[in-house]
Amino acid sequence: MLEVNNITKLYGQQKALDSVSFSVKPGEIVGLLGPNGAGKSTLMKIITCFIPPSEGEVKVCGHSIFDEPQQVCSCIGYLPEHNPLYTEMYIPEFLRFVADIHKVKNSNQRVDEMIELTGLTPELGKKIGALSKGYRQRVGLAQALIHDPQVLILDEPTTGLDPNQLEEIRKVIRNAGKSKIVLLSTHIMQEVEAMCSRAVIINHGHIVADNSVEQLKAQGHDSLEQIFHKLTKD
């Protein structure tokens, strides 16, 4: 279970997040939606122990971000918005490096599996710095999955993918979501409808909606995009 309880984050006098609470259980793919500056990336950084909250608590698989940050990080696969990669490394070299950090058993076999799963085989001869943005995103997704985490935190995971790549990566995320907890942020409503069972919409640091995608659409007989714009209007 991923449990977010009354999370507030202050930057000086500005509240990036204000008493945000929700939970996600295994088998759920939850879309975290909101306009730029709503607090989505800040929340993901708190969940993954990159920054502390000003108030509140997060528990990941029963582990507290305050008391057991190492255990939290071992449970999570994280693809941040700005995908940090070692651009001078080749793809297999980088994935083996990440696998070794996580102490993955049979790491060479696992690297081969991730390359196949994320469709990286055609680019194996290139250094990461020579890859297109779409293929860099695939490398980022492969490193997030390589240690078979129980929780996936994906910040804009489909950025830069062309239409053919989109469906392949959607399939990877949907398959992961059958047994894992998946929390992903996106600005693309079609991505939420294609992958997510539930949407949490944030505006100005507050949750303004939290429901299944179907129930959200049924409430006003609107498209998800129309609902999003109504809820995030200033």
DOLUMZA-571993 format. One record per residue (C-alpha): residue number from 1; residue in one letter; x, y, z. Coordinates in pm, 1 decimal. Layout:
# residues N
<node num="NUM" residu="A" px="X" py="Y" pz="Z"/>
...
***
This chain:
# residues 234
<node num="1" residu="M" px="0.0" py="0.0" pz="0.0"/>
<node num="2" residu="L" px="107.5" py="357.3" pz="-72.6"/>
<node num="3" residu="E" px="-32.3" py="589.3" pz="195.5"/>
<node num="4" residu="V" px="-6.0" py="967.1" pz="166.4"/>
<node num="5" residu="N" px="-132.4" py="1133.4" pz="485.1"/>
<node num="6" residu="N" px="-186.3" py="1510.7" pz="520.3"/>
<node num="7" residu="I" px="122.6" py="1609.0" pz="322.5"/>
<node num="8" residu="T" px="202.4" py="1980.1" pz="322.8"/>
<node num="9" residu="K" px="509.4" py="2133.2" pz="160.3"/>
<node num="10" residu="L" px="613.5" py="2493.2" pz="215.7"/>
<node num="11" residu="Y" px="867.1" py="2691.8" pz="14.6"/>
<node num="12" residu="G" px="898.4" py="3003.1" pz="227.2"/>
<node num="13" residu="Q" px="543.0" py="3134.6" pz="255.3"/>
<node num="14" residu="Q" px="421.8" py="2944.1" pz="-53.4"/>
<node num="15" residu="K" px="231.7" py="2618.0" pz="-6.6"/>
<node num="16" residu="A" px="320.6" py="2380.4" pz="-288.5"/>
<node num="17" residu="L" px="105.7" py="2109.9" pz="-123.5"/>
<node num="18" residu="D" px="-167.7" py="2159.6" pz="134.6"/>
<node num="19" residu="S" px="-285.0" py="1860.5" pz="344.4"/>
<node num="20" residu="V" px="-281.9" py="1610.6" pz="57.1"/>
<node num="21" residu="S" px="-406.2" py="1259.8" pz="145.5"/>
<node num="22" residu="F" px="-481.8" py="949.2" pz="-60.7"/>
<node num="23" residu="S" px="-382.6" py="583.7" pz="-79.8"/>
<node num="24" residu="V" px="-310.0" py="340.4" pz="-362.5"/>
<node num="25" residu="K" px="-322.7" py="-37.3" pz="-341.1"/>
<node num="26" residu="P" px="-155.2" py="-302.7" pz="-560.5"/>
<node num="27" residu="G" px="-327.0" py="-350.4" pz="-895.2"/>
<node num="28" residu="E" px="-416.1" py="19.2" pz="-928.6"/>
<node num="29" residu="I" px="-274.8" py="258.0" pz="-1187.3"/>
<node num="30" residu="V" px="-350.1" py="608.1" pz="-1061.3"/>
<node num="31" residu="G" px="-309.2" py="916.6" pz="-1276.6"/>
<node num="32" residu="L" px="-190.7" py="1225.4" pz="-1089.0"/>
<node num="33" residu="L" px="-324.0" py="1522.8" pz="-1283.9"/>
<node num="34" residu="G" px="-294.1" py="1896.5" pz="-1248.9"/>
<node num="35" residu="P" px="-176.7" py="2211.4" pz="-1428.2"/>
<node num="36" residu="N" px="186.3" py="2321.7" pz="-1417.2"/>
<node num="37" residu="G" px="278.4" py="2422.6" pz="-1063.7"/>
<node num="38" residu="A" px="-1.8" py="2221.4" pz="-904.1"/>
<node num="39" residu="G" px="242.6" py="2019.8" pz="-689.4"/>
<node num="40" residu="K" px="257.9" py="1687.1" pz="-875.1"/>
<node num="41" residu="S" px="636.5" py="1660.7" pz="-907.4"/>
<node num="42" residu="T" px="684.3" py="1790.7" pz="-552.7"/>
<node num="43" residu="L" px="458.9" py="1514.4" pz="-420.9"/>
<node num="44" residu="M" px="646.7" py="1250.1" pz="-618.0"/>
<node num="45" residu="K" px="980.8" py="1376.5" pz="-483.4"/>
<node num="46" residu="I" px="843.3" py="1349.6" pz="-128.4"/>
<node num="47" residu="I" px="716.5" py="994.7" pz="-182.7"/>
<node num="48" residu="T" px="1055.9" py="890.5" pz="-320.0"/>
<node num="49" residu="C" px="1249.7" py="1052.4" pz="-31.5"/>
<node num="50" residu="F" px="1421.9" py="1316.6" pz="-245.4"/>
<node num="51" residu="I" px="1276.8" py="1602.1" pz="-39.2"/>
<node num="52" residu="P" px="1104.6" py="1601.8" pz="300.9"/>
<node num="53" residu="P" px="750.6" py="1730.2" pz="358.9"/>
<node num="54" residu="S" px="688.7" py="2023.8" pz="589.8"/>
<node num="55" residu="E" px="406.8" py="1828.8" pz="753.6"/>
<node num="56" residu="G" px="245.9" py="1487.2" pz="719.2"/>
<node num="57" residu="E" px="366.1" py="1133.0" pz="656.4"/>
<node num="58" residu="V" px="407.2" py="889.4" pz="367.8"/>
<node num="59" residu="K" px="427.5" py="513.4" pz="405.5"/>
<node num="60" residu="V" px="535.2" py="286.0" pz="120.4"/>
<node num="61" residu="C" px="472.4" py="-85.4" pz="171.5"/>
<node num="62" residu="G" px="449.2" py="-14.6" pz="544.2"/>
<node num="63" residu="H" px="778.4" py="178.9" pz="559.5"/>
<node num="64" residu="S" px="793.2" py="542.4" pz="672.3"/>
<node num="65" residu="I" px="979.1" py="797.3" pz="460.2"/>
<node num="66" residu="F" px="1117.7" py="940.6" pz="787.0"/>
<node num="67" residu="D" px="1217.6" py="625.5" pz="975.2"/>
<node num="68" residu="E" px="1299.7" py="382.5" pz="692.2"/>
<node num="69" residu="P" px="1398.4" py="579.6" pz="380.1"/>
<node num="70" residu="Q" px="1629.3" py="305.3" pz="248.1"/>
<node num="71" residu="Q" px="1351.1" py="46.5" pz="267.5"/>
<node num="72" residu="V" px="1115.1" py="292.3" pz="96.3"/>
<node num="73" residu="C" px="1361.4" py="347.0" pz="-187.8"/>
<node num="74" residu="S" px="1415.0" py="-26.9" pz="-233.4"/>
<node num="75" residu="C" px="1037.7" py="-68.6" pz="-283.2"/>
<node num="76" residu="I" px="1013.2" py="206.6" pz="-545.9"/>
<node num="77" residu="G" px="1101.1" py="235.4" pz="-912.5"/>
<node num="78" residu="Y" px="1116.7" py="606.5" pz="-1002.3"/>
<node num="79" residu="L" px="1121.2" py="782.4" pz="-1337.4"/>
<node num="80" residu="P" px="1150.6" py="1157.7" pz="-1265.0"/>
<node num="81" residu="E" px="1030.1" py="1432.6" pz="-1496.1"/>
<node num="82" residu="H" px="1384.7" py="1522.8" pz="-1600.3"/>
<node num="83" residu="N" px="1519.4" py="1176.6" pz="-1671.6"/>
<node num="84" residu="P" px="1876.2" py="1168.0" pz="-1527.1"/>
<node num="85" residu="L" px="2098.5" py="933.9" pz="-1728.3"/>
<node num="86" residu="Y" px="2471.9" py="882.5" pz="-1770.0"/>
<node num="87" residu="T" px="2497.2" py="988.9" pz="-2133.1"/>
<node num="88" residu="E" px="2849.3" py="847.5" pz="-2190.3"/>
<node num="89" residu="M" px="2734.9" py="494.3" pz="-2105.6"/>
<node num="90" residu="Y" px="2591.1" py="238.7" pz="-2346.0"/>
<node num="91" residu="I" px="2241.7" py="111.4" pz="-2261.8"/>
<node num="92" residu="P" px="2341.4" py="-234.4" pz="-2126.1"/>
<node num="93" residu="E" px="2631.3" py="-80.2" pz="-1932.9"/>
<node num="94" residu="F" px="2400.0" py="172.4" pz="-1763.2"/>
<node num="95" residu="L" px="2132.1" py="-85.3" pz="-1680.0"/>
<node num="96" residu="R" px="2392.6" py="-321.9" pz="-1531.3"/>
<node num="97" residu="F" px="2517.6" py="-30.0" pz="-1320.3"/>
<node num="98" residu="V" px="2165.0" py="35.0" pz="-1188.3"/>
<node num="99" residu="A" px="2106.5" py="-336.8" pz="-1130.9"/>
<node num="100" residu="D" px="2426.9" py="-358.0" pz="-926.7"/>
<node num="101" residu="I" px="2316.8" py="-62.9" pz="-711.1"/>
<node num="102" residu="H" px="1995.9" py="-253.5" pz="-632.3"/>
<node num="103" residu="K" px="2192.0" py="-579.0" pz="-584.2"/>
<node num="104" residu="V" px="1979.4" py="-754.9" pz="-844.7"/>
<node num="105" residu="K" px="2051.2" py="-1126.4" pz="-873.9"/>
<node num="106" residu="N" px="2129.7" py="-1257.6" pz="-1223.8"/>
<node num="107" residu="S" px="2174.3" py="-896.3" pz="-1331.2"/>
<node num="108" residu="N" px="2282.7" py="-973.2" pz="-1688.5"/>
<node num="109" residu="Q" px="1968.3" py="-1175.5" pz="-1747.2"/>
<node num="110" residu="R" px="1754.4" py="-901.5" pz="-1591.3"/>
<node num="111" residu="V" px="1918.2" py="-636.1" pz="-1810.0"/>
<node num="112" residu="D" px="1840.0" py="-842.1" pz="-2120.5"/>
<node num="113" residu="E" px="1478.8" py="-878.8" pz="-2004.9"/>
<node num="114" residu="M" px="1439.3" py="-501.1" pz="-1955.1"/>
<node num="115" residu="I" px="1593.0" py="-424.3" pz="-2293.3"/>
<node num="116" residu="E" px="1344.4" py="-658.7" pz="-2458.0"/>
<node num="117" residu="L" px="1049.8" py="-535.6" pz="-2250.4"/>
<node num="118" residu="T" px="1106.3" py="-167.9" pz="-2325.5"/>
<node num="119" residu="G" px="1197.7" py="-212.6" pz="-2692.8"/>
<node num="120" residu="L" px="1557.0" py="-89.6" pz="-2668.4"/>
<node num="121" residu="T" px="1718.0" py="-361.7" pz="-2882.9"/>
<node num="122" residu="P" px="1750.4" py="-151.0" pz="-3203.9"/>
<node num="123" residu="E" px="1957.6" py="112.9" pz="-3020.2"/>
<node num="124" residu="L" px="2203.0" py="-106.1" pz="-2828.2"/>
<node num="125" residu="G" px="2502.2" py="11.7" pz="-3030.7"/>
<node num="126" residu="K" px="2456.0" py="373.8" pz="-2924.8"/>
<node num="127" residu="K" px="2562.6" py="563.9" pz="-2617.5"/>
<node num="128" residu="I" px="2271.2" py="708.1" pz="-2421.7"/>
<node num="129" residu="G" px="2373.7" py="1059.6" pz="-2525.1"/>
<node num="130" residu="A" px="2307.3" py="969.2" pz="-2889.9"/>
<node num="131" residu="L" px="1952.3" py="844.4" pz="-2827.8"/>
<node num="132" residu="S" px="1634.8" py="1030.8" pz="-2918.2"/>
<node num="133" residu="K" px="1421.9" py="1166.3" pz="-2633.9"/>
<node num="134" residu="G" px="1176.8" py="878.2" pz="-2678.4"/>
<node num="135" residu="Y" px="1446.5" py="614.5" pz="-2641.9"/>
<node num="136" residu="R" px="1591.1" py="795.1" pz="-2340.6"/>
<node num="137" residu="Q" px="1247.7" py="766.1" pz="-2181.5"/>
<node num="138" residu="R" px="1257.2" py="392.0" pz="-2250.4"/>
<node num="139" residu="V" px="1595.0" py="367.4" pz="-2076.3"/>
<node num="140" residu="G" px="1450.5" py="557.9" pz="-1780.9"/>
<node num="141" residu="L" px="1155.3" py="319.8" pz="-1761.9"/>
<node num="142" residu="A" px="1387.7" py="18.1" pz="-1785.2"/>
<node num="143" residu="Q" px="1598.1" py="143.3" pz="-1490.9"/>
<node num="144" residu="A" px="1280.9" py="205.8" pz="-1287.4"/>
<node num="145" residu="L" px="1165.9" py="-153.1" pz="-1344.6"/>
<node num="146" residu="I" px="1496.2" py="-338.7" pz="-1325.1"/>
<node num="147" residu="H" px="1479.5" py="-432.8" pz="-955.8"/>
<node num="148" residu="D" px="1114.0" py="-544.4" pz="-985.8"/>
<node num="149" residu="P" px="982.6" py="-282.5" pz="-739.5"/>
<node num="150" residu="Q" px="643.7" py="-305.6" pz="-571.8"/>
<node num="151" residu="V" px="571.1" py="61.5" pz="-646.7"/>
<node num="152" residu="L" px="628.8" py="259.7" pz="-967.8"/>
<node num="153" residu="I" px="639.2" py="640.6" pz="-952.9"/>
<node num="154" residu="L" px="642.5" py="777.2" pz="-1308.0"/>
<node num="155" residu="D" px="657.8" py="1152.3" pz="-1374.2"/>
<node num="156" residu="E" px="546.7" py="1222.9" pz="-1732.6"/>
<node num="157" residu="P" px="656.1" py="875.1" pz="-1853.5"/>
<node num="158" residu="T" px="537.6" py="913.9" pz="-2214.4"/>
<node num="159" residu="T" px="705.4" py="1247.3" pz="-2286.8"/>
<node num="160" residu="G" px="880.1" py="1245.2" pz="-2623.2"/>
<node num="161" residu="L" px="736.8" py="916.9" pz="-2749.3"/>
<node num="162" residu="D" px="602.4" py="894.4" pz="-3102.7"/>
<node num="163" residu="P" px="258.3" py="735.0" pz="-3164.6"/>
<node num="164" residu="N" px="406.1" py="389.9" pz="-3230.1"/>
<node num="165" residu="Q" px="619.7" py="402.3" pz="-2916.1"/>
<node num="166" residu="L" px="326.0" py="524.9" pz="-2707.9"/>
<node num="167" residu="E" px="124.8" py="206.1" pz="-2738.2"/>
<node num="168" residu="E" px="426.4" py="-12.0" pz="-2657.7"/>
<node num="169" residu="I" px="506.5" py="181.8" pz="-2338.9"/>
<node num="170" residu="R" px="139.7" py="196.7" pz="-2238.7"/>
<node num="171" residu="K" px="134.3" py="-181.4" pz="-2260.3"/>
<node num="172" residu="V" px="443.1" py="-209.6" pz="-2036.3"/>
<node num="173" residu="I" px="285.2" py="19.6" pz="-1775.8"/>
<node num="174" residu="R" px="-54.5" py="-154.4" pz="-1790.0"/>
<node num="175" residu="N" px="111.1" py="-494.7" pz="-1742.4"/>
<node num="176" residu="A" px="314.0" py="-362.1" pz="-1449.0"/>
<node num="177" residu="G" px="-5.2" py="-224.9" pz="-1297.7"/>
<node num="178" residu="K" px="-165.6" py="-567.7" pz="-1276.8"/>
<node num="179" residu="S" px="42.2" py="-652.1" pz="-970.2"/>
<node num="180" residu="K" px="218.8" py="-330.2" pz="-869.3"/>
<node num="181" residu="I" px="116.5" py="9.0" pz="-735.7"/>
<node num="182" residu="V" px="158.4" py="263.4" pz="-1017.4"/>
<node num="183" residu="L" px="134.6" py="640.2" pz="-971.3"/>
<node num="184" residu="L" px="196.8" py="842.2" pz="-1286.3"/>
<node num="185" residu="S" px="163.9" py="1207.1" pz="-1374.5"/>
<node num="186" residu="T" px="71.7" py="1335.0" pz="-1718.5"/>
<node num="187" residu="H" px="-79.7" py="1634.3" pz="-1894.5"/>
<node num="188" residu="I" px="-232.6" py="1413.0" pz="-2163.4"/>
<node num="189" residu="M" px="-589.0" py="1310.0" pz="-2081.9"/>
<node num="190" residu="Q" px="-581.5" py="1031.2" pz="-2341.4"/>
<node num="191" residu="E" px="-295.8" py="873.1" pz="-2147.8"/>
<node num="192" residu="V" px="-506.0" py="861.8" pz="-1833.0"/>
<node num="193" residu="E" px="-799.6" py="706.0" pz="-2015.0"/>
<node num="194" residu="A" px="-569.4" py="454.6" pz="-2186.2"/>
<node num="195" residu="M" px="-377.3" py="343.0" pz="-1875.7"/>
<node num="196" residu="C" px="-533.5" py="453.4" pz="-1548.1"/>
<node num="197" residu="S" px="-812.7" py="305.6" pz="-1341.2"/>
<node num="198" residu="R" px="-831.9" py="616.5" pz="-1122.2"/>
<node num="199" residu="A" px="-746.8" py="985.7" pz="-1134.3"/>
<node num="200" residu="V" px="-633.4" py="1217.7" pz="-854.5"/>
<node num="201" residu="I" px="-658.1" py="1580.9" pz="-968.2"/>
<node num="202" residu="I" px="-453.1" py="1846.3" pz="-786.2"/>
<node num="203" residu="N" px="-491.8" py="2222.5" pz="-818.5"/>
<node num="204" residu="H" px="-295.5" py="2481.0" pz="-618.2"/>
<node num="205" residu="G" px="-167.6" py="2206.8" pz="-388.2"/>
<node num="206" residu="H" px="-514.9" py="2071.0" pz="-302.9"/>
<node num="207" residu="I" px="-685.5" py="1752.5" pz="-420.2"/>
<node num="208" residu="V" px="-998.8" py="1862.7" pz="-608.0"/>
<node num="209" residu="A" px="-1106.0" py="1515.2" pz="-728.9"/>
<node num="210" residu="D" px="-1020.8" py="1152.4" pz="-652.0"/>
<node num="211" residu="N" px="-1229.5" py="886.9" pz="-823.2"/>
<node num="212" residu="S" px="-1226.8" py="620.1" pz="-1092.1"/>
<node num="213" residu="V" px="-1195.6" py="756.1" pz="-1443.9"/>
<node num="214" residu="E" px="-1536.0" py="611.3" pz="-1536.4"/>
<node num="215" residu="Q" px="-1709.3" py="763.5" pz="-1233.4"/>
<node num="216" residu="L" px="-1552.9" py="1102.9" pz="-1295.9"/>
<node num="217" residu="K" px="-1680.0" py="1101.5" pz="-1652.5"/>
<node num="218" residu="A" px="-2024.6" py="973.3" pz="-1550.3"/>
<node num="219" residu="Q" px="-2081.1" py="1248.8" pz="-1293.0"/>
<node num="220" residu="G" px="-2118.1" py="1524.2" pz="-1550.2"/>
<node num="221" residu="H" px="-2136.7" py="1327.2" pz="-1874.2"/>
<node num="222" residu="D" px="-1825.4" py="1517.9" pz="-1981.7"/>
<node num="223" residu="S" px="-1494.7" py="1405.5" pz="-2124.3"/>
<node num="224" residu="L" px="-1208.4" py="1374.7" pz="-1878.0"/>
<node num="225" residu="E" px="-1044.4" py="1676.5" pz="-2040.7"/>
<node num="226" residu="Q" px="-1358.0" py="1890.0" pz="-1983.4"/>
<node num="227" residu="I" px="-1375.1" py="1776.9" pz="-1619.3"/>
<node num="228" residu="F" px="-1007.1" py="1858.7" pz="-1572.7"/>
<node num="229" residu="H" px="-1050.5" py="2212.1" pz="-1707.5"/>
<node num="230" residu="K" px="-1358.9" py="2274.5" pz="-1491.3"/>
<node num="231" residu="L" px="-1180.6" py="2159.6" pz="-1173.7"/>
<node num="232" residu="T" px="-856.4" py="2346.2" pz="-1236.9"/>
<node num="233" residu="K" px="-997.4" py="2682.5" pz="-1344.3"/>
<node num="234" residu="D" px="-864.2" py="2974.4" pz="-1138.6"/>
***
